[in-house]
Amino acid sequence: MRKLYVLFLSLFLVTAAAPAYAADNGSWSVYPAASQIAARPYFYLSADPGQTIDDKVVVTNKTGRPLTFRLYAADAYNTARDGGFAVRTVAEKQRGVGVWAKPAKSRVTVPALGKVTVPFTLSVPEGAEPGDHPGALVALDERIDKGDGAVALGVQRAVAARIYLRVGGPTVPAIAVEDVRVSHHQPLVPGLGDSGATISYTLRNTGNVTLNPKVELRATGLFGRTLLARDLSKIPGELLPGQRVHLSEPWKGAPQLDWGEVTLTASAKDTRESAGASFFVLPWLMAAVLLVVLVVGVVLLVRARQARAGVSRRRPGAGGPSPARGVPRDGLLPRR
């Protein structure tokens, strides 16, 4: 039987491994060359439009055999699922750092237990937008580890050193909360089982600088009662410019009968925005009983109206005035 082949790229961006806080997957690491002052965890660069920067990246081989890597620059983005820091693959279209940064070598062979330092240039075009342009320098092992079975899972591994580039000009920090929704999960019979809800929303960086956001959740019920108030922890540590992340927050012990509103407030340095959504929650059993009562009430009302209409038609004189006494219905007087 023909195998279905699937390729995965395993990419390591950050660990606390030495040297210089290198990005490391256990077999090789990638990190900025140490400056004259100290080692650097990432590339922190700043430039004006039209300016070119020269720097160096180090690739270290931790295995007992030589390794060859494809070396390329890539743009960074937030993953839609959890907001993690990720970079474009070599096959994807690059628009920022992935185009502007050029390593001196596109492929490099690192000897066993050795390291290679590779210079690169980063040329910011004249028309570059001001603000942050995150990216990375990636060392990709182009060999593919094939799996067994009906579905062969091919895995390529890569390690990347982050680049935080700021282009000179006006900076605009701005954050937005969008598409707030509340989904309730309740037992069929009130009081028999746990109730809960899921609050979903989209967090979006609408400015041109990287944000370290905080999100506050508040839920109120009837008469303004506070049902929930807490700071959320499952949010991205860095929200990159122009990126949006779809997130959700569980609400255990959500009310089974209430009418209120959920409000999410996102904040970062020099920016703060809120958005919310109303909710009305009613137990399924109670809702079914109310529906049955409503249907029965409508049926009884309709029947009562029909019965009153039938009685009115059967009353004497119903349907028009009665004929005059002594005058036949055909309007002719009897002959004498």
C-alpha positions as CSV (number, residue, x, y, z in Angstrom):
1,M,0.0,0.0,0.0
2,R,1.3,3.4,-0.9
3,K,2.4,5.5,2.1
4,L,1.0,8.9,2.9
5,Y,3.9,11.2,3.6
6,V,3.6,14.1,6.0
7,L,6.4,16.6,6.7
8,F,6.7,18.3,10.1
9,L,9.2,21.0,10.9
10,S,10.5,20.9,14.5
11,L,11.7,24.4,15.4
12,F,13.4,25.4,18.6
13,L,13.6,29.1,19.3
14,V,14.4,29.6,23.0
15,T,15.9,27.7,25.9
16,A,18.1,28.7,28.8
17,A,21.0,26.6,27.6
18,A,24.5,28.0,27.4
19,P,26.3,29.6,25.8
20,A,24.7,33.0,25.6
21,Y,21.2,31.7,26.2
22,A,21.4,29.8,22.9
23,A,18.4,28.4,21.2
24,D,19.1,24.7,21.5
25,N,17.5,21.3,20.6
26,G,20.2,19.1,22.3
27,S,22.1,18.5,19.0
28,W,22.9,22.0,17.9
29,S,22.4,25.6,19.0
30,V,22.2,29.0,17.3
31,Y,22.9,32.3,19.1
32,P,24.3,35.8,18.5
33,A,28.1,36.2,18.6
34,A,29.1,37.9,21.8
35,S,29.5,41.6,21.7
36,Q,32.4,43.5,23.1
37,I,30.4,44.1,26.3
38,A,28.7,40.7,27.0
39,A,26.9,37.7,25.6
40,R,23.5,38.4,24.1
41,P,20.4,36.2,24.5
42,Y,18.9,37.5,21.2
43,F,19.7,40.0,18.5
44,Y,18.4,43.4,19.7
45,L,18.9,45.7,16.7
46,S,17.8,49.2,15.7
47,A,18.2,51.0,12.4
48,D,16.7,53.7,10.3
49,P,15.2,53.2,6.9
50,G,18.0,52.8,4.3
51,Q,20.5,51.7,6.9
52,T,22.6,48.5,6.8
53,I,23.7,46.5,9.9
54,D,26.5,44.0,10.1
55,D,26.4,41.2,12.7
56,K,27.4,37.6,13.3
57,V,25.6,34.4,14.3
58,V,27.1,31.3,15.8
59,V,26.1,27.7,15.1
60,T,27.3,25.0,17.5
61,N,27.4,21.3,16.8
62,K,26.9,19.2,20.0
63,T,27.1,15.8,18.3
64,G,30.0,13.5,17.5
65,R,29.7,13.9,13.7
66,P,29.7,16.8,11.3
67,L,26.3,18.4,10.5
68,T,25.3,20.6,7.5
69,F,22.6,23.2,7.8
70,R,20.6,25.5,5.6
71,L,21.0,29.0,7.1
72,Y,18.3,31.5,6.3
73,A,16.5,34.5,7.8
74,A,12.7,34.4,8.5
75,D,9.9,36.6,9.7
76,A,8.3,35.9,13.1
77,Y,4.6,35.6,14.0
78,N,2.3,34.5,16.8
79,T,0.7,31.2,16.4
80,A,-3.1,31.5,16.3
81,R,-3.7,28.7,18.8
82,D,-1.7,29.9,21.8
83,G,0.2,33.0,20.7
84,G,3.6,31.3,20.8
85,F,6.6,32.9,19.0
86,A,7.1,31.2,15.7
87,V,9.0,31.9,12.4
88,R,8.1,31.3,8.7
89,T,9.6,28.2,7.0
90,V,12.1,28.6,4.2
91,A,9.3,27.8,1.7
92,E,7.0,30.6,2.9
93,K,6.9,34.2,1.6
94,Q,9.0,36.6,3.7
95,R,8.3,40.3,4.0
96,G,10.4,41.8,6.7
97,V,13.5,40.5,8.4
98,G,13.3,37.4,6.3
99,V,14.0,39.5,3.2
100,W,16.3,42.1,4.7
101,A,18.8,39.8,6.5
102,K,21.3,37.9,4.4
103,P,23.8,35.4,5.9
104,A,27.2,35.3,4.2
105,K,26.6,31.5,3.6
106,S,23.3,29.8,2.8
107,R,24.7,26.4,3.9
108,V,27.2,25.7,6.5
109,T,28.9,22.5,7.7
110,V,29.8,22.4,11.4
111,P,32.4,19.9,12.6
112,A,31.7,17.4,15.4
113,L,31.6,19.2,18.7
114,G,32.6,22.4,17.0
115,K,31.1,25.7,16.0
116,V,31.0,28.1,13.1
117,T,30.6,31.9,13.1
118,V,28.7,33.3,10.1
119,P,28.5,37.0,9.3
120,F,25.3,38.5,8.0
121,T,24.0,41.8,6.9
122,L,20.6,43.3,7.6
123,S,19.6,46.1,5.1
124,V,16.5,48.1,6.0
125,P,14.9,49.4,2.8
126,E,14.1,53.1,2.4
127,G,10.3,52.6,2.6
128,A,10.3,50.4,5.7
129,E,7.5,51.1,8.2
130,P,8.7,52.3,11.6
131,G,8.3,50.1,14.6
132,D,9.2,46.5,15.5
133,H,10.0,43.9,12.9
134,P,10.7,40.6,14.7
135,G,12.3,37.6,12.9
136,A,15.1,35.0,13.4
137,L,18.1,33.4,11.8
138,V,17.4,29.7,11.3
139,A,19.7,26.7,11.1
140,L,17.7,24.0,9.3
141,D,18.8,20.4,9.1
142,E,17.4,19.5,5.6
143,R,17.6,15.8,6.3
144,I,14.2,14.2,6.8
145,D,13.6,11.5,9.4
146,K,11.0,9.1,8.0
147,G,8.6,7.3,10.1
148,D,7.1,3.8,9.7
149,G,3.6,2.6,9.2
150,A,0.8,3.5,6.8
151,V,1.4,7.2,7.4
152,A,5.1,8.2,7.3
153,L,5.8,11.2,9.4
154,G,8.8,13.0,8.0
155,V,10.4,15.4,10.5
156,Q,12.8,18.2,9.7
157,R,14.5,19.9,12.7
158,A,15.6,23.5,12.9
159,V,16.9,25.9,15.6
160,A,16.5,29.7,15.4
161,A,18.0,32.7,17.1
162,R,15.5,35.5,17.5
163,I,16.0,39.0,16.0
164,Y,14.2,42.0,17.5
165,L,14.6,44.8,15.0
166,R,13.2,48.3,15.6
167,V,13.0,50.6,12.6
168,G,13.3,54.3,13.5
169,G,10.2,56.5,13.4
170,P,6.9,57.0,15.3
171,T,5.9,54.1,17.5
172,V,2.2,53.4,18.2
173,P,1.3,50.9,20.9
174,A,-2.3,49.7,20.4
175,I,-4.2,46.6,21.5
176,A,-7.8,45.4,20.8
177,V,-10.1,42.8,22.2
178,E,-12.5,41.4,19.6
179,D,-15.2,38.6,19.1
180,V,-16.0,38.0,22.8
181,R,-18.3,35.1,23.2
182,V,-19.7,33.1,26.1
183,S,-20.7,29.4,25.7
184,H,-22.4,27.7,28.7
185,H,-22.2,24.0,29.6
186,Q,-24.9,22.9,32.1
187,P,-26.3,19.7,33.5
188,L,-29.8,18.6,32.2
189,V,-31.2,18.7,35.7
190,P,-30.3,21.8,37.8
191,G,-28.2,21.0,40.8
192,L,-27.2,17.5,39.5
193,G,-23.8,18.1,38.0
194,D,-21.3,20.8,37.5
195,S,-22.0,23.9,35.4
196,G,-19.4,25.9,33.5
197,A,-18.7,28.2,30.6
198,T,-16.1,29.0,28.0
199,I,-15.2,32.6,27.3
200,S,-13.5,33.0,23.9
201,Y,-12.0,36.1,22.4
202,T,-9.4,37.5,20.0
203,L,-6.5,39.5,21.2
204,R,-5.0,41.8,18.4
205,N,-2.0,44.0,18.2
206,T,-3.2,46.9,16.1
207,G,0.0,49.0,16.6
208,N,3.5,48.8,15.3
209,V,5.4,47.7,18.5
210,T,5.7,44.4,20.3
211,L,3.4,44.3,23.4
212,N,3.6,42.4,26.6
213,P,-0.2,42.2,27.3
214,K,-2.2,41.6,30.4
215,V,-5.9,40.6,30.3
216,E,-8.4,41.1,33.1
217,L,-11.7,39.1,33.1
218,R,-14.8,40.4,34.9
219,A,-18.3,38.9,34.8
220,T,-21.4,40.5,36.4
221,G,-24.9,39.1,36.9
222,L,-28.3,40.6,37.6
223,F,-28.3,43.9,39.5
224,G,-24.5,44.3,38.9
225,R,-23.4,41.3,41.1
226,T,-19.8,40.4,40.6
227,L,-19.6,36.7,39.5
228,L,-16.0,36.5,38.4
229,A,-12.9,38.8,38.5
230,R,-9.4,37.6,37.8
231,D,-6.3,38.2,35.7
232,L,-5.8,35.7,32.9
233,S,-2.5,33.7,32.6
234,K,-3.0,31.9,29.3
235,I,-2.0,34.8,27.1
236,P,1.0,35.3,24.9
237,G,4.1,36.8,26.6
238,E,4.7,38.8,23.4
239,L,2.1,40.0,21.0
240,L,3.9,41.0,17.8
241,P,2.7,43.9,15.6
242,G,-0.2,43.1,13.4
243,Q,-0.8,39.7,14.9
244,R,-4.0,38.3,16.4
245,V,-4.5,35.4,18.7
246,H,-7.7,33.4,19.3
247,L,-7.9,32.5,23.0
248,S,-10.3,30.9,25.4
249,E,-10.7,30.9,29.2
250,P,-12.7,28.3,31.2
251,W,-15.2,29.5,33.8
252,K,-15.8,26.8,36.3
253,G,-18.9,27.1,38.5
254,A,-20.7,29.5,36.1
255,P,-24.3,30.3,37.1
256,Q,-27.1,28.1,35.9
257,L,-29.7,30.8,36.0
258,D,-28.6,34.4,35.4
259,W,-28.5,37.4,33.0
260,G,-25.4,39.4,32.9
261,E,-22.3,40.5,31.0
262,V,-18.7,39.4,30.5
263,T,-16.0,42.1,30.1
264,L,-12.4,41.6,29.0
265,T,-9.8,44.4,29.4
266,A,-6.5,44.1,27.7
267,S,-3.6,46.4,28.6
268,A,0.0,47.0,27.8
269,K,2.4,49.9,28.1
270,D,0.5,53.1,26.9
271,T,-2.6,51.2,25.6
272,R,-5.8,49.8,27.2
273,E,-9.0,48.5,25.6
274,S,-12.1,46.6,26.7
275,A,-14.8,44.6,25.0
276,G,-17.6,42.4,26.3
277,A,-20.6,40.2,25.6
278,S,-24.0,39.7,27.3
279,F,-25.3,36.3,28.3
280,F,-28.6,34.8,29.4
281,V,-28.4,31.4,30.9
282,L,-31.4,29.1,31.8
283,P,-31.3,25.4,32.8
284,W,-32.3,23.0,30.0
285,L,-35.1,21.4,32.1
286,M,-36.5,24.7,33.2
287,A,-36.4,26.0,29.7
288,A,-38.2,22.8,28.5
289,V,-40.9,23.2,31.2
290,L,-41.4,26.9,30.3
291,L,-41.7,26.0,26.6
292,V,-44.3,23.4,27.4
293,V,-46.3,25.8,29.6
294,L,-46.1,28.4,26.8
295,V,-47.3,26.0,24.1
296,V,-50.2,24.7,26.3
297,G,-51.2,28.3,27.2
298,V,-51.3,29.3,23.5
299,V,-53.4,26.2,22.6
300,L,-55.8,26.9,25.4
301,L,-56.1,30.6,24.4
302,V,-56.8,29.7,20.8
303,R,-59.5,27.1,21.8
304,A,-61.1,29.6,24.2
305,R,-61.4,32.2,21.4
306,Q,-62.8,29.6,19.0
307,A,-65.4,28.6,21.6
308,R,-66.5,32.2,22.1
309,A,-66.8,32.7,18.4
310,G,-69.0,29.6,18.1
311,V,-71.4,30.7,20.9
312,S,-71.7,34.1,19.2
313,R,-72.8,32.5,15.9
314,R,-75.5,30.4,17.6
315,R,-77.2,33.3,19.5
316,P,-80.6,34.5,18.1
317,G,-80.1,37.4,15.7
318,A,-76.5,36.5,15.0
319,G,-75.5,37.4,11.5
320,G,-77.9,40.3,10.9
321,P,-81.1,42.0,12.1
322,S,-84.3,39.8,12.7
323,P,-87.1,40.1,10.2
324,A,-90.1,42.3,11.2
325,R,-92.9,40.4,13.0
326,G,-95.8,39.4,10.7
327,V,-93.8,39.9,7.5
328,P,-92.8,36.7,5.8
329,R,-89.1,36.2,5.1
330,D,-89.8,36.5,1.3
331,G,-91.1,40.0,1.8
332,L,-94.6,39.3,0.3
333,L,-97.8,40.0,2.3
334,P,-100.4,37.1,2.4
335,R,-103.6,37.5,0.3
336,R,-106.8,38.1,2.1
